[in-house]
Amino acid sequence: MSYIYLNGAFVSDGEARISVSDGGWLHGAGLFETMRAEHGRIFRLDAHLDRLRHSAWQILRPIEPQALPDESIFAELLERNLIRSARVRMTVSAGSLQNPTNAEGQEPTVCITTAPLDSYPADLYEQGGQVVVCNFKLSTTDPIAGHKTTAYLPRLLGLRQARLAQCIEALWFTNENHLAEGCMSNVFILRGKVLQTPPLDTPVLPGIARSVVLEMAASANVTVQECPLTIDDLLDADEVFLTNAIMQVMPVIRVEKHDIGAGRVGPMAKRLLEEYRKLVQTECAQP
């Protein structure tokens, strides 16, 4: 039996219930965070919670810090499920919309689930992955762009396109043909000695792994630019890699039929992946 944290209580997965009038169920009015746990601790938990609260303030409704679980709740849930290395998901929805014209006093639905960490195959990191250009476009006027919402169907359709092409990810461009992000990842390119990534106002999700890579690059005195990028910038790159909380740093060696650089994993991706993994282990092992 596995346990779920739901609205202030630990319950078995078979006992967990939400209202059929919940805004997340009815309208996709919700947010979620996918987090990585090692040694029974969430990596960069505060950053995940801050991002969710910021998005809630912008597109859902303000959520006070005390309304969300703290580190002890996550630790207890992992302990109850006997998991030390885990994929952890927290979903926060608008709650019951029985009176949709008056949201005052309505409490959000807060749910946390855990699963054993199912890492990407080692050979993907050693040999690099392939991506496609997504058939869909990201609009700068989309009110949920840049937020991790439960209205995820477009991203799933993009991932289906990638899977059909035997690729790991589909890259989104904007209506102005600027490189944005993957369905579930941020994207970086290396040109010469300069590491580049689309700026947040592209718009793209302010990924937790994205911020970690920017932090590591700055510490290593790598020149970083957050700047608009085109398909030519992508195809002419010496290296390309993706980031998210679970994959960490994933090298990309091919965009559809076009090889990136020498068509093999480059030294920058290798270096950042190694440093990222060390950082996760170090921070999560701390008391």
C-alpha positions as CSV (number, residue, x, y, z in Angstrom):
1,M,0.0,0.0,0.0
2,S,1.3,3.5,-0.8
3,Y,0.3,6.7,0.9
4,I,-0.7,10.1,-0.6
5,Y,-0.9,13.4,1.2
6,L,-4.2,15.0,0.5
7,N,-5.6,18.2,2.0
8,G,-3.7,17.9,5.3
9,A,-3.9,14.1,5.8
10,F,-1.9,11.0,4.8
11,V,-4.3,8.5,3.2
12,S,-3.8,5.3,1.2
13,D,-4.0,5.7,-2.5
14,G,-7.2,3.7,-2.6
15,E,-8.8,6.1,-0.1
16,A,-7.9,9.4,-1.8
17,R,-10.8,11.3,-3.1
18,I,-11.4,14.8,-4.7
19,S,-14.7,16.5,-5.5
20,V,-16.1,16.1,-9.0
21,S,-16.6,19.9,-8.9
22,D,-12.9,20.5,-8.3
23,G,-11.6,23.2,-10.7
24,G,-8.6,21.1,-11.6
25,W,-10.8,18.2,-12.7
26,L,-13.3,20.3,-14.5
27,H,-11.2,23.0,-16.2
28,G,-7.5,22.2,-15.7
29,A,-7.4,25.1,-13.2
30,G,-4.4,23.9,-11.3
31,L,-0.7,23.9,-11.0
32,F,1.9,21.2,-10.3
33,E,5.5,20.6,-9.4
34,T,7.6,17.6,-10.3
35,M,10.4,17.2,-7.9
36,R,13.4,14.9,-7.3
37,A,14.1,13.4,-3.9
38,E,17.4,11.8,-2.9
39,H,18.3,10.5,0.6
40,G,14.7,11.2,1.5
41,R,14.9,15.0,0.8
42,I,13.5,17.1,-2.0
43,F,16.2,18.9,-4.1
44,R,15.5,22.7,-4.0
45,L,12.1,22.3,-2.4
46,D,11.9,26.0,-1.5
47,A,12.4,27.0,-5.2
48,H,9.6,24.7,-6.3
49,L,7.2,26.1,-3.6
50,D,8.1,29.6,-4.5
51,R,7.5,29.0,-8.2
52,L,4.1,27.4,-7.5
53,R,3.0,30.3,-5.2
54,H,4.1,32.9,-7.8
55,S,2.1,31.1,-10.5
56,A,-0.9,30.8,-8.2
57,W,-0.8,34.5,-7.5
58,Q,-0.7,35.3,-11.2
59,I,-3.2,32.8,-12.7
60,L,-5.1,31.0,-9.9
61,R,-5.4,32.8,-6.6
62,P,-3.0,33.8,-3.9
63,I,-1.8,30.9,-1.7
64,E,-0.3,31.7,1.7
65,P,3.0,29.9,2.5
66,Q,1.4,28.1,5.4
67,A,-1.3,26.7,3.1
68,L,1.3,24.5,1.4
69,P,3.1,21.5,3.0
70,D,6.5,22.1,4.5
71,E,9.6,20.0,4.3
72,S,8.5,17.7,7.2
73,I,5.4,16.7,5.3
74,F,7.4,15.6,2.2
75,A,9.9,13.7,4.4
76,E,7.1,11.9,6.3
77,L,5.4,10.9,3.0
78,L,8.6,9.5,1.6
79,E,9.3,7.7,4.9
80,R,5.8,6.2,4.9
81,N,6.3,4.9,1.3
82,L,9.7,3.6,2.2
83,I,11.3,5.6,-0.7
84,R,14.6,7.5,-0.5
85,S,15.1,8.3,-4.2
86,A,11.8,9.4,-5.7
87,R,9.9,11.4,-8.2
88,V,7.5,13.5,-6.2
89,R,4.6,15.4,-7.6
90,M,2.6,18.1,-5.8
91,T,-0.6,19.2,-7.5
92,V,-2.6,22.3,-6.3
93,S,-5.9,22.9,-7.9
94,A,-8.6,25.6,-7.6
95,G,-10.6,23.3,-5.3
96,S,-14.3,22.9,-5.4
97,L,-16.2,25.2,-7.8
98,Q,-19.7,24.5,-6.6
99,N,-20.2,28.2,-6.6
100,P,-17.9,29.3,-9.5
101,T,-19.1,33.0,-9.3
102,N,-17.8,33.4,-5.8
103,A,-14.3,31.9,-5.0
104,E,-14.1,33.6,-1.6
105,G,-13.3,31.2,1.1
106,Q,-12.8,28.2,-1.2
107,E,-9.8,26.1,-0.2
108,P,-7.4,24.7,-2.8
109,T,-7.0,21.0,-3.3
110,V,-3.4,20.0,-2.3
111,C,-2.1,16.6,-3.2
112,I,1.3,15.0,-3.1
113,T,2.2,11.7,-4.6
114,T,5.5,9.8,-4.7
115,A,7.0,7.1,-6.9
116,P,10.4,5.4,-7.1
117,L,12.7,7.4,-9.2
118,D,12.7,6.0,-12.7
119,S,15.8,7.6,-14.2
120,Y,16.5,8.0,-17.9
121,P,18.6,5.2,-19.5
122,A,22.4,5.7,-18.9
123,D,23.1,5.3,-22.6
124,L,21.1,8.5,-23.4
125,Y,23.5,10.5,-21.3
126,E,26.5,8.8,-22.9
127,Q,25.3,8.8,-26.5
128,G,22.9,11.8,-26.4
129,G,19.3,12.0,-27.4
130,Q,17.3,13.2,-30.5
131,V,14.6,15.8,-30.6
132,V,12.0,17.0,-33.1
133,V,10.5,20.5,-33.7
134,C,7.0,20.5,-32.3
135,N,4.1,20.9,-34.7
136,F,2.5,23.5,-32.3
137,K,3.5,27.1,-31.5
138,L,3.8,28.9,-28.3
139,S,1.9,32.2,-28.1
140,T,3.3,35.1,-26.2
141,T,-0.4,36.1,-25.4
142,D,-1.2,32.7,-23.8
143,P,-2.0,33.5,-20.2
144,I,-0.7,30.2,-18.9
145,A,2.6,30.2,-20.9
146,G,5.5,30.2,-18.5
147,H,3.5,28.4,-15.8
148,K,3.4,24.7,-14.9
149,T,-0.3,24.1,-15.1
150,T,-2.5,21.0,-15.1
151,A,-3.8,22.1,-18.5
152,Y,-1.1,19.8,-20.0
153,L,-2.8,18.2,-23.0
154,P,-0.9,20.3,-25.6
155,R,2.4,19.2,-24.1
156,L,1.3,15.6,-24.1
157,L,0.4,15.9,-27.8
158,G,3.9,17.3,-28.4
159,L,5.4,14.4,-26.5
160,R,3.4,12.0,-28.6
161,Q,4.9,13.5,-31.7
162,A,8.3,13.0,-30.3
163,R,7.7,9.4,-29.3
164,L,6.3,8.6,-32.8
165,A,9.6,9.9,-34.2
166,Q,11.6,7.9,-31.6
167,C,12.8,11.1,-30.0
168,I,13.1,12.1,-26.3
169,E,11.5,15.6,-26.7
170,A,9.7,18.0,-29.0
171,L,11.0,21.6,-29.0
172,W,8.5,24.5,-29.1
173,F,8.9,27.7,-31.0
174,T,6.9,30.9,-30.6
175,N,4.6,32.4,-33.3
176,E,7.5,34.8,-33.9
177,N,9.7,31.7,-34.6
178,H,11.9,32.1,-31.5
179,L,13.1,28.9,-29.7
180,A,11.1,28.5,-26.5
181,E,11.4,25.2,-24.6
182,G,10.6,21.5,-24.7
183,C,7.3,19.9,-23.8
184,M,8.7,19.2,-20.3
185,S,12.2,20.8,-20.4
186,N,14.2,24.0,-20.8
187,V,16.8,24.1,-23.6
188,F,20.3,25.4,-23.7
189,I,22.7,25.8,-26.6
190,L,26.5,26.3,-26.6
191,R,28.0,28.4,-29.4
192,G,31.8,28.7,-29.1
193,K,32.4,29.4,-25.4
194,V,29.0,31.1,-24.8
195,L,26.1,29.2,-23.2
196,Q,22.7,30.5,-24.3
197,T,19.1,29.9,-23.4
198,P,15.8,31.6,-24.2
199,P,14.8,34.4,-21.8
200,L,11.9,33.9,-19.4
201,D,9.8,36.5,-21.3
202,T,9.9,34.3,-24.5
203,P,7.9,33.0,-22.5
204,V,9.3,29.9,-21.0
205,L,8.9,28.1,-17.7
206,P,11.4,29.3,-15.1
207,G,12.7,25.8,-14.6
208,I,14.3,24.8,-11.3
209,A,17.0,22.8,-13.2
210,R,17.4,25.7,-15.6
211,S,18.2,28.0,-12.7
212,V,20.7,25.5,-11.3
213,V,22.5,25.3,-14.6
214,L,22.7,29.1,-14.8
215,E,24.1,29.1,-11.2
216,M,26.7,26.4,-12.0
217,A,27.8,28.1,-15.2
218,A,28.2,31.4,-13.4
219,S,30.3,29.7,-10.7
220,A,32.5,28.2,-13.4
221,N,33.0,31.6,-15.1
222,V,31.1,30.4,-18.2
223,T,29.6,33.2,-20.2
224,V,25.8,32.9,-20.2
225,Q,23.3,34.8,-22.3
226,E,19.6,34.7,-21.9
227,C,18.6,35.9,-25.4
228,P,16.2,35.2,-28.2
229,L,17.2,32.2,-30.3
230,T,16.2,31.0,-33.8
231,I,16.1,27.7,-35.6
232,D,19.4,28.7,-37.2
233,D,21.0,29.3,-33.8
234,L,19.8,25.9,-32.7
235,L,21.1,24.0,-35.7
236,D,24.4,25.8,-35.8
237,A,25.1,25.2,-32.1
238,D,28.2,23.2,-31.0
239,E,26.2,21.6,-28.2
240,V,22.5,21.4,-27.2
241,F,21.1,20.0,-24.0
242,L,17.8,19.9,-22.1
243,T,17.1,20.4,-18.4
244,N,14.4,19.4,-15.9
245,A,14.3,18.2,-12.4
246,I,14.2,14.5,-13.3
247,M,16.5,14.4,-16.3
248,Q,18.8,17.0,-14.9
249,V,21.1,17.7,-17.9
250,M,20.3,15.7,-21.0
251,P,22.6,16.0,-24.1
252,V,21.0,16.4,-27.5
253,I,23.0,15.2,-30.5
254,R,20.4,15.5,-33.3
255,V,17.5,17.8,-34.2
256,E,15.3,15.7,-36.5
257,K,17.8,14.7,-39.3
258,H,20.4,17.4,-38.4
259,D,23.4,16.5,-36.3
260,I,24.4,19.0,-33.6
261,G,28.1,19.8,-33.6
262,A,30.1,16.6,-34.1
263,G,27.0,14.4,-33.6
264,R,28.2,13.3,-30.2
265,V,27.9,14.4,-26.6
266,G,30.0,17.5,-26.0
267,P,32.2,18.4,-23.0
268,M,30.0,21.2,-21.6
269,A,27.0,18.9,-21.2
270,K,29.2,16.2,-19.6
271,R,30.7,18.7,-17.2
272,L,27.4,20.3,-16.2
273,L,25.7,16.9,-15.8
274,E,28.5,15.7,-13.5
275,E,28.4,18.9,-11.4
276,Y,24.6,18.8,-11.3
277,R,24.5,15.2,-9.9
278,K,27.1,16.1,-7.3
279,L,25.1,19.1,-6.2
280,V,22.0,17.1,-5.8
281,Q,23.7,14.5,-3.7
282,T,25.5,17.1,-1.6
283,E,22.4,19.2,-0.8
284,C,20.0,16.3,-0.2
285,A,22.5,14.5,2.1
286,Q,22.7,17.5,4.4
287,P,20.8,17.2,7.6
